Structure formats: C-alpha cells, structure tokens
Amino acid sequence: MTRKVSCLVAAIAFAAAMLVAAVPAGAETRTAAASGTAAFRETGTGSDELAFPEIRRRVGARGTPVGLLPIAGKRGQFPPKPLANPIVASQGLAGSNPELGASFDGLTSRDQRLANGGNQFSVEPPDQALCVADGYVLESVNTVIRVKDTSGANLTGVVDLNSFYGYPAQINRTTGVFGPFLTDPVCLFVPSIDRWVQLVLTIDQVPSGDLAGAFLGTNHLDLAISDTSDPTASWTIYPIPAQNDGTDGTPDNGCPTPDPNAAPGATNPTAEIGDYPHLGMDANGIYISTNGYCLFSSQYNGAQLYAIGLEQLSGSSLPSSITFQHFANTRLAGSPGFTVWPATSFPGEHSTEAGGTEYLLSTIAGDGTETGNPTGTARRIGLWALTNTSSLNTDTPNVQLTNRLVNSETYTFPPSSDQPPGPTPLRDCINDTTLPTPFGPGCWQVFFVEEPEHDEVISRPDSLDGRMQQVWFVNGNLWGAAGTGVSVGGETKAGIAWFKVQPKITGAGKVEGKVLDEGYVALADNNLTMPALAMLPSGEGALAFSVLGEDFFPSAGYVSIDEAGGVSPVHIAAAGLGPDDGFTSYKAFVGDPPRTRWGDYGAAWTDGSDIWIASEYIGQTCTLAQYYPGSGASPPSLAGFGSCGGTRVSLTNWFTRISELNP
C-alpha cells in the first residue's frame, strides 16, 4: 500500500471515529488558597554585558539555560504533510489604514532580557496577552509585564513576571541560582466585578547545584486578580496546582510511572503540566483551559478545564481562598480535547441558556500526538458548552460539559513561514571565522567553547499548527480562528481559517450547532500567522496576525471582518524592518533541526466601540558590524556586543505592536 493511500485510509478511519454523540462530563470541586500579593515591583534595568548562560556554552545545548521555552518539543515538532491544502484567493493589500488609531510598540526582547537588573533569560517566543479598559492597556509576554495608557505612555516600568508574582529571579547572575520558570501569560478584564485577571503557568525548578534548572515536576497556574479596578495597584494571587499526579489536591491523570526522562532531582516524576493556559468569561464565571501533557514524557492526556464563580470575587476585598470546578482529561468524540479555547463575552452578550452557558471551540487537525488525527487535515471543529454556570455561585455547583463535532471548511497543518533575506547578525556571528574576539578569531567564539558548523541559514519562523486561537461570543454567535496551510497564488503558505458558529443547548442539556459562515485569509507570496480575533456587538470585528514572506519582513497586520462575513484586504499596522534573528533559529544553539519560535498566540480585545490588537513583529535591523562594534578595537572589546545601539539583545530581536482600531 502506498503512503498516499495509507494516509487516505487513516483519514477515513479518523473521520468515522469522530461521528460520536456528545457525552456529558462531570467535575471535581477544588479550592485554591491565596498565596500572596502581586505588584509592579520596580526592579531596575540590566546592562548589555554578556553573562552566563549567553556566553561560552556548548554547541547544540538545548533547553532553558538560554530561555528556549521547554514546551516547544511537545507540539508539532515534525508536522505531517496535509492531504490537501485549501485553494484560496489572495486577500490583497489595503492601500491605507483609515480605521487605525493609536499604534505603538509594546514590549520587546530587549525589555524582556534586561528586566529585573538583567537577571533574566533571553526567551522565545513572546506569547501575547493584552487587555484594555478604563484608559489602561495591560500587556504581558514571556516573561515581562507593563501597563500603558491608551496613548502608549508608560504607567509602570517593565517588570519581570517572576518579580510581579513575588518569586526569585529567573536566574541570579551573581549566584547562579534559578527561580521558577514562568510562561504563557494571558489576561482578562472582567467588567461585572471591575477587576483584572492575569494568569501564568509556573514550573518549579531545582534552584542550585549540579541539577540547577531541572524541573521538579510541581507546576501551578498562578491566577492573579487585581484588588481594585486599577491594574497598577495590588493584586491577590491564587496558585492552582496543575501537576495532576494526586498531590496537592490534584487528580492523578496517569502519567507514566516511573518516568525515565525525569531528572534525578524531580520531586514529582509523574507530573502533568498545565500547558498553554487560556481564559474566557461569561456572566457567572471565568474559565481556564490547559493542555495536559506529561511533563517528562510525550504522553498527552487531554485538555483540562477550570470554572471559577465570579460572585466570590466581587466583594470589596478578595477572599483568602477560592473554589472552582475542574474537568480533567476531556474527550471530544473519543479523542483527547486539544486547546479548547473558552469564549470571551461582555455584559449584554452572555448566554443565558440552560442556567447560563459558556461556549468553547477547538480544532482537530494536529500532528496526531494530541488529537489522534495523523493526517494534518480536518473538516470539522469541536463545539463545547459548559451549562448551568449560574450554579458556580451557589454552595452546590452543578455544571455540565458537553461537546460535539460540527462540519466546517477544510483546514490543515500550516507550513513554516519564509521571510526575505536581510541582515541577520546573530547568524552571521555564528558563521564568522575571522573577526577577532577576546577568545580567538571568529565571532562564534563569543558564544561557544567548541566550534560549530558555519552553515546557519536564514530562519523559517514557526507557524504553530491548526489549533483554535482566540474565541469571542457576541450576538448569540461564536467566532474563532485557526492557522491553516493554504494554496494561494500557486504556492503553499500559512494562512488563517475563521469560523462563525451558531450554538444552542438541546432540551436534553447537550450542545448542538452549525457553522453559519466561514472563510480564509491569505496573502499571495506571504504568510499570515498567529491569528487573534475580537468582535463588537455592532457586528464589526478584526483579526490580527503576523505577516511575513517574500514581500514582508515579520510585520504586524490585520483585517477587518463584519457579521456578514465580509473581510477587508490585509492591512499592515507596523511593517517589519528586518528578519527574525533569534537563537531558536540556529542549530548551534538548539540542535538540529532548529525550530524558530514565534509567538504562540497574539491578542485582540474590545474596549467600548474600539478593538485593540497586539502581534509580534521585528522592529529593528542592524549589520554584524553594528552588532559587534568592538571587533575593530585593540584588543577586541565586547562592549555593546549584540545591542545594535540599544535596539535588541545578543540572542533575540523580537518586538510586539499594539494598535487601536476604530471600525
């Protein structure tokens, strides 16, 4: 049997397996005690001086010592070739941006690396969180946070997330002691309680010794809730244990015992991890979803869902503990739920069906390791409903989770994204063998103690996979978007599939629905990645994304979209100035093959009649001579190495762009 026929048989078998009725799922009641206070603690800015672990390390040494987020290897590292990408028309480019209001740079890789006196790692990717309300713009990325006003003026300094949550620094560059590893920030502003919500995944690590930086196994979702409507003031933190191995009140989700991949210092060698957390809300609660991977193995257990009643958070002061409902190891038509994204809705838009309903969306086109679909192609999406959410605010919560598959347009595992040639000084440094350094000839010697191959090439940033991205509920409909491969202009590129879904709850309390409208967003010769969608009650909305390819260095883009499914040409909110040139692009740092990390999600938010969007882009460019200005000194000097005049740091050069749209 040929490979093509084998894939087709697998696709048919998978499709048949998906035609299964929805099954209600039960929840476990758990509590989380407040652990302390979060705050914008001003910690100062570090210098450009190189220090461990950026300098003089071994070639190809993977992992957190230079900030490669550890979950990278758990997602689609080697994606399948889809059976067929949808053939779509190019959206074309807009000639102007009349709806673009304020637009300014958000947090950058330089902000991230130099926060907390420089006691930070260089990190890729900058997962994006953005919330806007009452004149405040709260942005957090891996691994810093800041508040601006709506004109872009800073209301706080750049604060590392470790300090915000009251933890030791990521790395103390004087003592070498590691703090916990924080990642995947997301946020909400909840109008009904007039409070902000900020969430991260925190992974505990061995702090010192030979195993410094190794994962212990314990990890938690650190839920910070503002004490007032002012996000620059104090917050209360509620850690929710997420190792799901039977400790700290968690269920045992069955990770392998014993796990041979666990470090000798691991205290919880069968731990799961609460990866890729996301937030949603309705009138009655806030909702957290995560993907449950076994931390030390490749086993995937399914999406986890946490439901927290809002009434306990509505008083003048926050309680000493909160109660929540936990749905473990969710399933969709017999396969694990994957990236089940809760919808965000605002007052007046919440569903009142079945005692209050929170809707969620997911997709099923992965690489086979999570969804059970080995084809990289799908024509259905998952529709989920958590019903009776009003009971979250009683002494006897009784919420039910149901789901089913609904037919949709085809979407596929997207290809990695190309970008134009341009100055890539980090790459040039690795490839260089002649420039003088304090360690001998060759710029590579600044980073490595052994000589790497000098064959690094310009990177192809990761387009992620086909998982659902940001979900919005407005006017009784669910809106969502996902990355997909597309055939546009005769080429295979990364594009976006969007969906408008009409859900309902049956008399039996189960969810049903159909896709009312759907479509694609693509741009000939270019890639559109990491979509984030927000909709207004007026029916106007926007999709934000990164644009890169043959015509554009990584740029911040968007399209407007209306209730009838009309989509505008592609707008460029901020054009990229140069190629992505981060360390995850190069095998000398992360091993062969490299996988260039790009923001695993963007962000979009509504504020009154406006939509705010945030995406990753590259806002600087420089040559190797500007990157290493001390190469001509005698003796050669590393002063200013990697900063390019204060526009980047040695290992990363990403930016974020925040823009206001007035549809």
C-alpha positions as CSV (number, residue, x, y, z in Angstrom):
1,M,0.0,0.0,0.0
2,T,1.4,3.4,-0.9
3,R,1.9,6.1,1.6
4,K,-0.8,8.3,0.0
5,V,-3.3,5.5,0.2
6,S,-2.3,4.8,3.8
7,C,-2.9,8.4,4.7
8,L,-6.3,8.4,3.0
9,V,-7.3,5.3,4.9
10,A,-6.2,6.9,8.1
11,A,-8.2,10.0,7.3
12,I,-11.4,8.0,6.6
13,A,-11.0,5.9,9.7
14,F,-10.4,9.1,11.8
15,A,-13.5,10.8,10.3
16,A,-15.6,7.8,11.1
17,A,-14.4,7.7,14.7
18,M,-15.4,11.4,15.0
19,L,-19.1,10.7,14.4
20,V,-19.8,10.1,18.0
21,A,-22.5,11.7,20.2
22,A,-21.6,14.2,22.9
23,V,-21.2,12.8,26.4
24,P,-21.7,14.9,29.5
25,A,-18.6,15.2,31.7
26,G,-18.5,15.6,35.5
27,A,-16.4,18.0,37.5
28,E,-14.4,17.8,40.7
29,T,-14.7,20.6,43.3
30,R,-11.4,22.1,44.3
31,T,-10.1,25.1,46.2
32,A,-7.1,27.4,45.9
33,A,-5.8,29.4,48.8
34,A,-4.3,32.9,48.2
35,S,-0.5,32.8,48.4
36,G,0.4,36.4,48.5
37,T,0.2,39.7,46.6
38,A,1.3,40.5,43.1
39,A,2.5,44.0,42.3
40,F,4.5,46.1,39.9
41,R,7.7,45.9,41.9
42,E,10.3,48.2,40.2
43,T,13.4,46.1,39.8
44,G,15.6,48.1,37.6
45,T,17.2,47.5,34.2
46,G,20.2,45.5,33.5
47,S,23.1,46.3,31.2
48,D,24.1,44.8,27.8
49,E,27.0,43.0,29.4
50,L,27.1,39.3,28.3
51,A,26.9,36.8,31.1
52,F,26.2,33.1,31.7
53,P,24.3,31.5,30.1
54,E,24.6,33.6,26.9
55,I,28.3,33.3,26.7
56,R,30.7,30.4,26.0
57,R,28.4,27.5,26.1
58,R,28.5,24.1,24.4
59,V,27.2,23.8,20.9
60,G,23.7,22.5,20.5
61,A,22.9,22.5,24.2
62,R,19.1,22.6,24.2
63,G,16.8,23.9,26.9
64,T,16.0,26.6,29.4
65,P,19.6,27.8,30.2
66,V,19.1,30.3,27.3
67,G,15.4,30.5,27.5
68,L,14.0,28.1,24.9
69,L,10.6,27.5,26.3
70,P,10.5,23.9,27.4
71,I,7.1,23.1,25.9
72,A,8.5,23.6,22.4
73,G,9.3,19.9,21.9
74,K,5.7,18.9,22.9
75,R,4.0,20.5,19.9
76,G,4.1,19.5,16.3
77,Q,7.9,19.4,16.0
78,F,7.7,17.4,12.8
79,P,4.3,18.2,11.3
80,P,2.7,15.8,8.8
81,K,2.2,16.7,5.2
82,P,-1.6,17.5,4.9
83,L,-3.6,15.6,2.4
84,A,-4.6,18.8,0.6
85,N,-4.4,22.5,1.4
86,P,-7.4,24.6,0.6
87,I,-7.0,26.6,-2.6
88,V,-7.9,30.2,-1.7
89,A,-7.7,33.7,-3.3
90,S,-5.3,36.3,-2.0
91,Q,-6.9,38.9,0.1
92,G,-4.7,41.6,-1.4
93,L,-3.2,44.6,0.4
94,A,-5.0,47.7,1.6
95,G,-3.7,51.0,0.4
96,S,-4.4,52.8,3.6
97,N,-5.4,52.2,7.3
98,P,-8.3,54.7,7.9
99,E,-9.5,52.7,11.0
100,L,-6.1,52.7,12.6
101,G,-6.0,54.9,15.7
102,A,-3.2,54.7,18.3
103,S,-0.4,52.4,17.3
104,F,2.8,51.9,19.3
105,D,5.5,49.4,20.2
106,G,4.7,47.2,23.1
107,L,7.2,45.0,25.0
108,T,10.4,43.9,23.2
109,S,13.0,41.3,23.6
110,R,15.3,43.9,25.0
111,D,12.8,44.9,27.6
112,Q,12.4,41.2,28.5
113,R,16.1,40.3,28.8
114,L,17.2,43.4,30.7
115,A,14.3,43.5,33.2
116,N,15.0,42.8,36.9
117,G,18.5,44.1,36.7
118,G,19.3,41.7,33.8
119,N,18.5,38.6,35.9
120,Q,16.5,37.2,33.1
121,F,17.0,34.7,30.3
122,S,16.6,35.5,26.6
123,V,13.3,34.0,25.7
124,E,11.4,33.0,22.6
125,P,8.6,33.2,21.8
126,P,6.8,36.2,23.3
127,D,3.3,34.8,23.9
128,Q,1.0,37.8,23.9
129,A,-1.6,38.9,26.5
130,L,-3.5,42.2,26.1
131,C,-6.4,43.7,28.0
132,V,-7.7,47.2,27.7
133,A,-10.2,49.0,29.8
134,D,-10.8,52.4,31.5
135,G,-7.8,54.0,29.8
136,Y,-5.4,51.3,30.8
137,V,-3.5,49.0,28.4
138,L,-2.2,45.9,30.2
139,E,0.3,43.9,28.2
140,S,2.3,40.8,29.2
141,V,4.5,38.5,27.2
142,N,7.1,35.8,28.1
143,T,8.3,36.9,30.6
144,V,7.5,40.6,31.4
145,I,4.5,42.8,32.1
146,R,3.8,46.5,31.8
147,V,0.8,48.9,31.9
148,K,0.5,51.8,29.5
149,D,-2.3,54.3,28.8
150,T,-4.2,54.3,25.6
151,S,-1.8,56.9,24.0
152,G,1.1,54.5,24.6
153,A,2.6,56.3,27.6
154,N,4.1,54.1,30.3
155,L,2.2,53.9,33.6
156,T,4.6,51.4,35.0
157,G,8.0,50.2,34.2
158,V,8.8,46.9,32.6
159,V,8.5,44.3,35.4
160,D,9.6,40.7,35.0
161,L,6.8,38.2,35.8
162,N,8.9,36.5,38.5
163,S,9.0,39.7,40.4
164,F,5.4,40.6,39.7
165,Y,4.3,37.2,41.2
166,G,6.7,37.5,44.1
167,Y,9.2,34.8,43.0
168,P,13.0,34.9,42.9
169,A,14.6,36.0,39.6
170,Q,14.7,33.6,36.7
171,I,18.4,33.5,37.2
172,N,20.5,35.3,39.7
173,R,23.6,36.1,37.6
174,T,25.7,36.6,40.7
175,T,25.0,33.3,42.5
176,G,23.7,31.2,39.5
177,V,20.5,30.3,41.5
178,F,17.4,29.6,39.4
179,G,13.9,30.8,40.2
180,P,10.8,29.1,38.9
181,F,10.1,29.2,35.2
182,L,7.0,31.3,34.2
183,T,5.4,31.2,30.8
184,D,2.2,31.5,28.7
185,P,0.7,34.8,30.2
186,V,-2.9,35.6,29.4
187,C,-5.3,38.2,30.8
188,L,-8.9,39.4,31.1
189,F,-10.7,42.5,32.3
190,V,-14.0,41.5,33.9
191,P,-16.5,44.4,33.8
192,S,-19.0,42.8,36.1
193,I,-16.5,42.8,39.0
194,D,-14.4,45.7,37.7
195,R,-11.2,43.6,38.2
196,W,-8.3,42.5,36.0
197,V,-7.2,38.9,35.8
198,Q,-3.6,37.8,34.9
199,L,-2.7,34.1,34.5
200,V,0.7,32.3,34.0
201,L,1.9,28.8,34.1
202,T,4.7,28.5,36.7
203,I,7.1,25.5,36.6
204,D,9.2,24.8,39.7
205,Q,12.9,24.1,39.1
206,V,15.9,22.9,41.1
207,P,17.4,26.2,42.3
208,S,21.1,25.3,42.6
209,G,23.7,22.6,42.4
210,D,24.5,20.2,39.6
211,L,20.8,19.9,38.7
212,A,20.1,23.6,38.7
213,G,17.3,24.5,36.3
214,A,15.9,20.9,36.1
215,F,12.2,20.6,36.5
216,L,10.9,19.4,39.9
217,G,7.6,18.3,38.5
218,T,5.3,20.6,40.5
219,N,3.7,23.3,38.5
220,H,0.8,25.7,39.0
221,L,-1.5,28.1,37.3
222,D,-0.8,31.4,39.1
223,L,-4.1,33.4,38.9
224,A,-3.6,37.0,39.9
225,I,-6.7,39.1,40.4
226,S,-6.5,42.9,40.9
227,D,-7.7,44.1,44.3
228,T,-9.2,47.2,42.6
229,S,-10.0,48.4,39.2
230,D,-6.5,49.9,38.9
231,P,-4.1,47.4,37.4
232,T,-1.1,49.3,38.6
233,A,-2.0,48.7,42.2
234,S,-2.0,45.5,44.2
235,W,-3.2,42.0,43.2
236,T,-4.0,38.8,45.0
237,I,-2.5,35.5,43.8
238,Y,-4.3,32.1,43.8
239,P,-2.0,29.3,42.8
240,I,-3.9,26.3,41.3
241,P,-1.7,23.2,41.4
242,A,-1.6,21.6,37.9
243,Q,0.8,18.6,38.2
244,N,-2.3,16.3,38.3
245,D,-0.4,13.4,39.9
246,G,-2.5,13.1,43.0
247,T,-0.6,15.6,45.1
248,D,-1.7,19.0,46.4
249,G,-5.3,18.1,45.9
250,T,-4.9,17.3,42.2
251,P,-6.3,14.2,40.4
252,D,-4.0,11.6,39.2
253,N,-4.1,11.7,35.4
254,G,-1.9,8.7,34.8
255,C,1.5,9.9,33.6
256,P,4.0,7.0,33.3
257,T,5.5,5.5,36.4
258,P,8.4,5.7,36.8
259,D,9.3,8.2,34.0
260,P,12.9,7.6,32.8
261,N,13.0,11.1,31.5
262,A,12.6,12.8,34.9
263,A,15.7,14.3,36.3
264,P,17.1,12.7,39.4
265,G,16.1,15.7,41.4
266,A,12.5,15.6,40.4
267,T,10.1,15.6,43.4
268,N,7.1,14.7,41.2
269,P,8.4,12.4,38.4
270,T,4.8,11.5,37.2
271,A,3.7,15.1,36.9
272,E,1.5,16.5,34.2
273,I,1.9,20.1,33.1
274,G,-0.8,22.7,32.6
275,D,0.4,23.9,29.2
276,Y,-1.0,26.6,27.0
277,P,-3.5,28.1,29.5
278,H,-6.2,30.4,28.2
279,L,-9.0,32.4,29.7
280,G,-12.7,33.1,28.9
281,M,-15.7,34.5,30.8
282,D,-19.4,34.8,30.9
283,A,-21.9,36.4,33.3
284,N,-21.2,33.8,36.0
285,G,-17.6,32.8,35.9
286,I,-14.1,32.9,34.5
287,Y,-12.8,29.8,32.8
288,I,-9.3,28.4,32.3
289,S,-8.3,25.7,29.8
290,T,-5.0,24.0,29.6
291,N,-3.4,21.2,27.6
292,G,-2.4,18.3,29.9
293,Y,1.0,16.9,28.8
294,C,3.1,14.6,31.0
295,L,6.0,16.8,31.8
296,F,8.7,14.2,31.5
297,S,7.3,12.1,28.6
298,S,5.4,12.6,25.3
299,Q,2.0,11.4,26.7
300,Y,-0.9,13.7,26.1
301,N,-3.8,13.3,28.5
302,G,-6.3,15.9,27.1
303,A,-7.5,19.4,27.8
304,Q,-8.3,20.4,31.4
305,L,-11.0,23.0,32.2
306,Y,-11.3,25.0,35.4
307,A,-14.5,27.1,36.2
308,I,-14.4,29.8,38.9
309,G,-17.6,31.5,40.1
310,L,-17.4,35.3,39.9
311,E,-19.5,36.1,43.0
312,Q,-16.7,35.0,45.3
313,L,-14.5,37.7,43.6
314,S,-17.0,40.5,43.7
315,G,-16.6,41.8,47.2
316,S,-14.7,44.9,48.3
317,S,-11.8,42.6,49.2
318,L,-10.8,39.3,47.7
319,P,-11.3,36.1,49.7
320,S,-8.5,34.0,51.4
321,S,-9.3,31.1,49.1
322,I,-11.5,30.4,46.0
323,T,-13.5,27.4,45.0
324,F,-13.5,26.1,41.4
325,Q,-14.7,23.1,39.3
326,H,-12.1,21.0,37.5
327,F,-12.9,18.9,34.4
328,A,-9.9,16.5,33.9
329,N,-8.8,14.7,30.7
330,T,-11.7,15.9,28.5
331,R,-12.6,14.0,25.4
332,L,-14.1,15.0,22.1
333,A,-15.7,12.1,20.1
334,G,-13.4,9.6,21.7
335,S,-10.1,11.6,21.3
336,P,-8.5,14.0,23.8
337,G,-9.7,17.5,23.7
338,F,-6.9,19.8,22.5
339,T,-6.6,23.6,23.0
340,V,-10.3,24.0,24.0
341,W,-10.5,27.8,24.0
342,P,-13.1,29.4,26.2
343,A,-15.1,32.3,24.7
344,T,-14.9,35.8,26.0
345,S,-18.2,37.7,26.2
346,F,-19.2,41.0,27.7
347,P,-22.3,42.1,29.7
348,G,-25.4,42.0,27.5
349,E,-23.8,39.3,25.3
350,H,-23.6,36.4,27.7
351,S,-25.6,33.3,27.0
352,T,-28.5,32.7,29.5
353,E,-29.3,29.2,28.1
354,A,-29.6,26.3,30.5
355,G,-28.9,28.4,33.6
356,G,-26.0,30.2,31.9
357,T,-23.7,28.7,29.3
358,E,-20.1,29.2,28.5
359,Y,-19.2,28.1,25.0
360,L,-15.8,27.0,23.8
361,L,-14.2,26.0,20.4
362,S,-11.4,23.6,19.4
363,T,-10.0,22.0,16.3
364,I,-8.8,18.5,15.5
365,A,-6.1,18.9,12.9
366,G,-2.8,18.3,14.7
367,D,0.2,16.0,14.1
368,G,-1.6,13.0,15.6
369,T,0.1,13.2,19.0
370,E,-2.7,15.2,20.7
371,T,-6.0,14.8,18.7
372,G,-5.5,11.3,17.3
373,N,-5.7,12.7,13.8
374,P,-2.5,11.7,11.9
375,T,-3.4,13.4,8.6
376,G,-2.8,17.1,9.5
377,T,-6.2,17.8,7.8
378,A,-9.7,18.2,9.1
379,R,-13.2,19.4,8.0
380,R,-14.8,19.6,11.5
381,I,-14.3,21.7,14.6
382,G,-15.2,21.0,18.2
383,L,-18.1,22.9,19.7
384,W,-18.2,22.7,23.5
385,A,-20.6,24.0,26.2
386,L,-20.4,24.3,29.9
387,T,-24.0,24.7,31.1
388,N,-25.7,25.9,34.3
389,T,-22.8,28.2,35.1
390,S,-25.0,30.2,37.4
391,S,-24.6,27.3,39.9
392,L,-20.9,28.2,40.2
393,N,-22.1,30.9,42.6
394,T,-24.0,28.6,44.9
395,D,-23.0,26.1,47.6
396,T,-23.8,23.2,45.2
397,P,-22.2,23.8,41.8
398,N,-23.7,21.6,39.1
399,V,-22.1,22.4,35.8
400,Q,-22.1,20.0,32.9
401,L,-19.7,19.9,30.0
402,T,-20.8,18.6,26.6
403,N,-19.4,18.7,23.1
404,R,-19.8,17.6,19.6
405,L,-18.1,18.0,16.2
406,V,-19.7,20.2,13.6
407,N,-18.8,20.3,9.9
408,S,-16.6,23.1,8.7
409,E,-14.3,24.2,5.9
410,T,-11.1,22.3,5.4
411,Y,-8.1,23.4,7.5
412,T,-4.6,21.9,7.6
413,F,-1.3,21.9,9.5
414,P,0.4,25.1,8.2
415,P,3.9,25.1,6.8
416,S,6.7,27.1,8.5
417,S,6.9,30.7,7.2
418,D,9.6,32.1,5.0
419,Q,10.9,35.6,5.2
420,P,13.0,37.9,2.9
421,P,16.8,37.9,3.1
422,G,18.3,40.7,5.2
423,P,20.8,41.4,7.9
424,T,20.9,38.6,10.5
425,P,23.9,39.5,12.7
426,L,23.5,36.6,15.2
427,R,23.5,34.2,12.3
428,D,26.5,36.0,10.7
429,C,28.3,35.8,14.0
430,I,27.9,32.0,14.3
431,N,29.1,31.6,10.7
432,D,32.1,34.0,11.1
433,T,35.6,32.6,11.5
434,T,37.8,35.7,11.1
435,L,36.7,38.6,13.4
436,P,39.0,39.0,16.4
437,T,37.5,38.3,19.8
438,P,38.9,38.1,23.4
439,F,38.8,34.3,22.9
440,G,40.4,34.0,19.5
441,P,39.4,34.5,15.8
442,G,35.8,34.0,14.8
443,C,32.8,35.8,16.2
444,W,31.4,32.4,17.1
445,Q,33.8,32.2,20.0
446,V,31.8,34.7,22.0
447,F,29.1,32.1,22.3
448,F,30.7,28.7,22.2
449,V,33.6,26.8,23.7
450,E,33.7,24.4,20.7
451,E,33.5,25.4,17.1
452,P,30.0,25.0,15.5
453,E,29.3,24.2,11.9
454,H,29.3,27.5,10.0
455,D,26.3,26.8,7.8
456,E,23.4,28.5,9.6
457,V,20.7,29.8,7.2
458,I,18.0,32.4,7.4
459,S,15.2,31.1,9.5
460,R,11.7,30.0,8.7
461,P,9.6,31.1,11.7
462,D,7.2,28.6,13.2
463,S,3.6,28.9,12.1
464,L,2.4,26.8,15.0
465,D,-0.3,24.3,14.0
466,G,-4.0,24.2,13.4
467,R,-5.2,24.7,17.0
468,M,-8.0,27.1,17.7
469,Q,-7.0,30.6,18.7
470,Q,-8.9,33.4,20.4
471,V,-12.7,32.9,20.7
472,W,-15.4,35.5,21.0
473,F,-19.1,35.2,21.8
474,V,-21.3,38.1,20.5
475,N,-24.9,38.4,19.3
476,G,-25.5,34.8,20.0
477,N,-22.7,33.5,17.8
478,L,-19.2,32.1,18.4
479,W,-16.3,33.4,16.4
480,G,-12.9,31.7,16.3
481,A,-9.9,31.4,14.0
482,A,-7.0,28.9,13.5
483,G,-3.9,28.7,11.4
484,T,-4.0,26.6,8.3
485,G,-2.0,25.8,5.2
486,V,-3.3,27.4,2.1
487,S,-2.6,27.2,-1.6
488,V,-2.5,30.9,-2.7
489,G,-1.1,32.2,-5.9
490,G,0.1,28.7,-6.7
491,E,2.3,28.4,-3.6
492,T,1.8,26.7,-0.2
493,K,1.8,29.3,2.5
494,A,0.5,29.8,6.1
495,G,-2.9,31.4,6.2
496,I,-6.0,31.7,8.5
497,A,-9.3,29.9,8.7
498,W,-12.1,31.7,10.5
499,F,-15.4,30.3,11.7
500,K,-18.8,31.9,12.8
501,V,-20.7,29.2,14.7
502,Q,-24.4,29.3,15.9
503,P,-24.6,27.2,19.1
504,K,-27.6,26.1,21.1
505,I,-28.4,23.8,24.0
506,T,-31.0,21.0,23.4
507,G,-33.8,20.0,25.7
508,A,-31.5,17.2,26.9
509,G,-28.9,19.7,28.0
510,K,-26.4,18.9,25.3
511,V,-24.8,21.3,22.8
512,E,-25.6,21.4,19.2
513,G,-24.7,23.9,16.5
514,K,-23.6,24.7,13.0
515,V,-21.1,26.8,11.2
516,L,-23.1,29.8,9.8
517,D,-20.2,31.4,8.0
518,E,-16.5,30.7,7.4
519,G,-13.7,31.7,5.2
520,Y,-10.0,32.1,4.8
521,V,-7.5,35.0,5.0
522,A,-4.4,34.6,2.8
523,L,-1.9,36.9,1.0
524,A,-0.1,35.8,-2.1
525,D,3.7,35.4,-1.6
526,N,3.3,35.8,2.1
527,N,2.3,34.0,5.3
528,L,-0.3,35.1,7.9
529,T,0.3,33.5,11.3
530,M,-1.0,33.5,15.0
531,P,-4.5,34.9,14.4
532,A,-6.3,36.7,17.2
533,L,-9.9,37.8,16.8
534,A,-12.3,40.1,18.6
535,M,-15.9,41.2,17.7
536,L,-18.1,44.1,18.7
537,P,-21.8,43.9,19.4
538,S,-22.2,46.1,16.3
539,G,-21.1,43.2,14.2
540,E,-17.7,44.7,13.4
541,G,-14.6,42.9,14.2
542,A,-10.9,42.4,13.4
543,L,-8.4,39.6,13.0
544,A,-4.8,40.4,14.0
545,F,-1.8,38.4,12.9
546,S,1.9,38.5,11.9
547,V,2.7,39.0,8.1
548,L,5.9,37.6,6.7
549,G,7.1,36.1,3.4
550,E,8.6,37.1,0.1
551,D,7.4,40.8,0.4
552,F,7.5,41.5,4.1
553,F,9.9,41.1,7.0
554,P,7.8,39.9,10.0
555,S,5.2,42.6,10.4
556,A,2.0,43.3,12.4
557,G,-1.1,43.0,10.3
558,Y,-4.9,42.8,10.5
559,V,-8.1,42.6,8.5
560,S,-11.5,43.9,9.5
561,I,-14.4,41.4,9.4
562,D,-18.1,42.0,9.7
563,E,-21.1,40.0,10.9
564,A,-22.0,39.0,7.3
565,G,-18.5,37.5,6.8
566,G,-17.1,40.4,4.7
567,V,-13.3,40.5,5.1
568,S,-11.1,43.5,4.1
569,P,-7.8,43.4,2.3
570,V,-4.7,42.9,4.6
571,H,-3.6,46.0,6.4
572,I,-0.1,46.5,7.8
573,A,-0.2,48.2,11.2
574,A,3.6,48.1,11.5
575,A,6.0,47.0,8.8
576,G,8.9,44.8,9.9
577,L,12.3,46.3,9.5
578,G,14.4,43.2,9.2
579,P,14.4,39.4,9.5
580,D,13.7,37.4,12.7
581,D,17.2,36.6,14.1
582,G,16.7,34.8,17.3
583,F,18.6,31.9,18.8
584,T,15.9,29.3,18.3
585,S,16.6,29.7,14.5
586,Y,20.1,28.2,14.7
587,K,21.1,24.6,15.4
588,A,24.3,25.7,17.1
589,F,22.1,26.9,20.0
590,V,19.2,24.4,20.0
591,G,20.3,21.4,18.0
592,D,19.4,20.1,14.5
593,P,16.9,20.7,13.2
594,P,16.2,24.1,14.7
595,R,12.6,25.4,15.1
596,T,12.3,29.1,15.0
597,R,9.9,30.0,17.8
598,W,7.3,32.7,17.0
599,G,4.6,34.0,19.3
600,D,2.3,31.0,20.1
601,Y,-0.7,33.4,20.1
602,G,-1.5,37.0,19.6
603,A,-4.2,39.0,21.3
604,A,-7.3,41.1,20.5
605,W,-9.6,42.9,22.9
606,T,-12.6,45.2,22.7
607,D,-13.0,48.4,24.7
608,G,-16.3,50.2,24.1
609,S,-16.5,50.7,20.3
610,D,-12.8,50.1,19.7
611,I,-10.8,46.9,19.1
612,W,-7.2,46.6,20.4
613,I,-4.8,44.2,18.8
614,A,-1.3,43.0,19.5
615,S,1.1,40.9,17.4
616,E,4.7,40.0,17.2
617,Y,6.9,41.7,14.6
618,I,10.5,42.8,14.0
619,G,11.0,46.5,14.8
620,Q,14.8,46.8,14.2
621,T,17.6,45.9,11.9
622,C,21.4,46.0,12.0
623,T,24.5,44.6,10.5
624,L,27.2,42.4,12.0
625,A,29.5,45.4,12.3
626,Q,26.8,47.2,14.3
627,Y,26.1,44.1,16.4
628,Y,29.8,43.7,17.2
629,P,31.2,47.2,17.3
630,G,34.2,46.3,19.4
631,S,35.7,43.9,16.8
632,G,38.0,46.6,15.5
633,A,39.3,47.7,18.9
634,S,42.7,46.7,20.1
635,P,42.4,44.5,22.0
636,P,38.9,43.5,20.7
637,S,36.1,44.5,23.1
638,L,32.7,43.1,23.9
639,A,31.4,46.5,25.0
640,G,28.0,47.0,23.4
641,F,28.0,43.5,21.9
642,G,24.7,42.4,20.5
643,S,22.7,45.6,21.3
644,C,22.9,47.3,17.9
645,G,22.7,50.7,19.5
646,G,20.1,49.6,22.1
647,T,17.6,48.1,19.7
648,R,18.0,44.4,20.5
649,V,20.0,41.9,22.7
650,S,22.5,39.4,21.5
651,L,20.2,36.4,21.3
652,T,16.8,37.8,20.3
653,N,15.3,40.7,18.3
654,W,11.5,40.4,18.5
655,F,9.1,43.3,19.1
656,T,5.4,43.5,19.8
657,R,3.0,46.1,18.3
658,I,-0.2,47.3,20.0
659,S,-2.8,49.1,17.8
660,E,-6.3,50.5,18.3
661,L,-8.8,50.0,15.5
662,N,-12.0,52.2,15.1
663,P,-14.2,50.0,12.8
